[in-house]
Amino acid sequence: MKTSKEVAKVAIRLALSENFNEEKELKKEFGNLGIKSCAVNIGGNILNSIPKVLESALVSAKRNNLVGDNHVYDGAVLGATKEALSQIIEKASGFNAGGKIGIARGEDHIAVCIFISVGLLHLNELSIGLGHRVIPIN
């Protein structure tokens, strides 16, 4: 049985992946362990990008068959994504940020991790947020 901690670790590792090839290898590795996963890049002014971040997470989760197409799954993905956003929003508010969303699904657990780098002149602030929901097994 997959635990919420195992699924969260996968989401975090995907959000921290550096490129598409690493992401692809991680997805294969986690798939062999019974955890479906996906990732999507994000960027821009974080406050103006909230609707796009939510949409990107949901579309990616559906396209990668982590969840089905119904309101229960939509609500779980969007709720976990909103929770992750709430944890990074204070650091990123008013600034441009770039990063990645990692999403993982193991049995009835789904976790969404958002990792961003916030541009502050020549310095970068880093922030990470994590949300989790429990959903019915397909």
DRENKEKE-671879 format. One line per 4 residues: number of its first residue (from 0); their letters; for each residue z, x, y of C-alpha. Coordinates in Angstrom, 2 decimals. Each point is the difference from the previous one (the first is absolute). Example, Ala and Ser with C-alpha at 12.3 -4.5 7.8 and 13.67 -1.06 7.14 Angstrom:
BEGIN
0 = as = 7.80/12.30/-4.50; -0.66/1.37/3.44
***
This chain:
BEGIN
0 = mkts = 0.00/0.00/0.00; -0.93/1.28/3.46; 2.82/0.20/2.53; -0.24/-0.55/3.73
4 = keva = 0.89/3.67/0.50; -2.89/1.21/-2.18; -2.48/-2.25/1.80; 1.32/1.07/3.43
8 = kvai = -0.43/3.68/-0.93; -3.65/-0.65/-0.85; -0.62/-1.76/3.33; 1.62/2.90/1.86
12 = rlal = -2.01/2.65/-1.87; -3.24/-1.83/0.75; 0.85/-0.40/3.69; 0.64/3.76/0.14
16 = senf = -3.27/0.92/-1.74; -2.20/2.23/2.13; -3.52/-1.03/-0.98; -2.08/-2.35/-2.09
20 = neek = -0.20/2.36/-2.99; 3.79/0.37/-0.19; 0.36/-3.75/0.41; -2.47/-0.60/-2.85
24 = elkk = 1.86/2.40/-2.33; 3.36/-1.58/0.81; -1.37/-3.51/-0.64; -1.27/1.13/-3.41
28 = efgn = 3.32/1.70/-0.86; 2.05/-3.03/1.05; -2.40/-2.37/-1.77; 0.71/1.84/-3.25
32 = lgik = 3.68/-0.78/0.60; -0.73/-3.71/0.46; 0.26/-0.07/3.79; -3.01/-1.21/1.99
36 = scav = -0.40/1.52/3.44; -2.22/0.36/3.04; 0.02/1.57/3.44; -1.70/-0.57/3.34
40 = nigg = -0.18/2.11/3.17; 1.21/-1.44/3.30; -0.05/1.14/3.60; 0.14/-0.99/3.65
44 = niln = 2.55/-1.45/2.36; 2.54/-1.30/-2.47; 1.02/-3.11/1.96; -3.60/-1.09/0.50
48 = sipk = -0.80/0.84/-3.63; 2.64/-2.14/-1.73; -2.42/-2.80/-0.99; -2.52/2.59/-1.26
52 = vles = 2.68/1.84/-2.01; 1.11/-3.26/-1.65; -3.59/-0.96/-0.77; -0.85/3.46/-1.36
56 = alvs = 2.98/-0.02/-2.37; -0.83/-3.45/-1.34; -3.72/0.67/-0.43; 0.67/3.33/-1.74
60 = akrn = 2.56/-1.55/-2.39; -2.46/-2.76/-0.94; -3.05/2.29/-0.34; 1.94/2.31/-2.30
64 = nlvg = 1.28/-2.91/-2.13; 3.66/0.56/0.78; 0.39/-3.69/0.83; -1.93/-3.21/-0.53
68 = dnhv = -1.46/-2.21/2.68; 2.74/-2.51/0.78; 2.61/-0.57/2.66; 2.93/1.30/-2.09
72 = ydga = -1.60/3.43/-0.33; -1.28/-0.05/3.58; 3.53/-0.68/1.24; 1.49/2.77/-2.13
76 = vlga = -2.47/2.65/1.18; 0.20/-1.10/3.64; 3.81/-0.24/-0.12; 0.41/3.48/-1.48
80 = tkea = -2.52/1.41/2.50; 1.79/-1.66/2.92; 3.31/1.44/-1.21; -1.52/3.50/-0.16
84 = lsqi = -1.49/-0.46/3.48; 3.36/-1.06/1.42; 1.48/3.32/-1.11; -2.60/2.13/1.83
88 = ieka = -0.74/-2.11/3.06; 2.74/1.42/2.23; -1.24/3.59/-0.28; -3.64/-0.97/0.35
92 = sgfn = 0.28/-2.65/2.72; -2.49/0.69/2.78; -1.54/3.03/-1.69; -3.04/0.66/-2.11
96 = aggk = 0.77/0.62/-3.62; -1.95/0.89/-3.10; 0.99/-0.15/-3.60; -0.27/-1.82/-3.26
100 = igia = 1.27/-3.07/-1.82; 0.89/0.46/-3.67; 0.41/-3.09/-2.17; 1.25/-0.09/-3.59
104 = rged = 0.47/-2.79/-2.54; 1.96/0.33/-3.22; 0.58/-3.23/-1.91; 1.89/-2.28/2.40
108 = hiav = 0.65/2.61/2.71; -2.26/0.79/2.95; 0.77/2.68/2.58; -1.77/0.88/3.24
112 = cifi = 0.55/3.34/1.73; -1.35/0.90/3.42; -0.02/3.67/1.02; -1.14/0.85/3.51
116 = svgl = -0.27/2.91/2.35; 0.62/-0.99/3.62; -1.82/2.09/2.59; 2.23/1.33/2.79
120 = lhln = -2.01/2.56/2.00; -0.26/3.03/-2.28; 2.98/-1.13/-2.09; -0.09/-2.57/-2.79
124 = elsi = 2.84/-2.26/-1.01; -0.02/-1.22/-3.60; 1.21/-3.34/-1.23; 0.12/-1.83/-3.31
128 = glgh = 0.75/-3.62/-0.84; 0.38/-1.72/-3.37; -0.01/-3.65/-0.98; 0.47/-1.61/-3.43
132 = rvip = -0.48/-3.46/-1.45; 0.32/-1.59/-3.42; -2.93/-2.09/-1.17; -0.95/-1.86/-3.18
136 = in = -1.69/2.04/-2.70; -3.70/-0.95/-0.25
***
